Amino acid sequence: MRLDVLLAILGMAAATYLCRAGGYALFRALRPPRVVEVALQHLPGPIFVAYVAPALAAQGLKGLVAALAVVVAQAVSRNLAVAIAAGVAVMWAAGMVV
């Protein structure tokens, strides 16, 4: 194994750990305003959309239909895992048709 690669991996692991641990330490020491707490509670959804939206847009109509299935499944079930599964199922089914 190359030493430079190992050091890069260890450096990235340390940076990731310090960012996460630093956030926890900061929130233990300081109580964030209520608006920040509420924003952080809703953060996973927008982050997921930011990852998935470009891939869905590249799929054209079947991506739009899958996104619609996700929105409907989320509205009905209020469960992110169910919504994701619905979107994946629609994309799979659309791929089988085309």
Secondary structure, DSSP 8 states (H G I E B T S, - for coil): --HHHHHHHHHHHHHHHHHHHHHHHHHHHS---HHHHHHHHT-HHHHHHHHHHHHHHHTTHHHHHHHHHHHHHHHHH--HHHHHHHHHHHHHHHHHH-
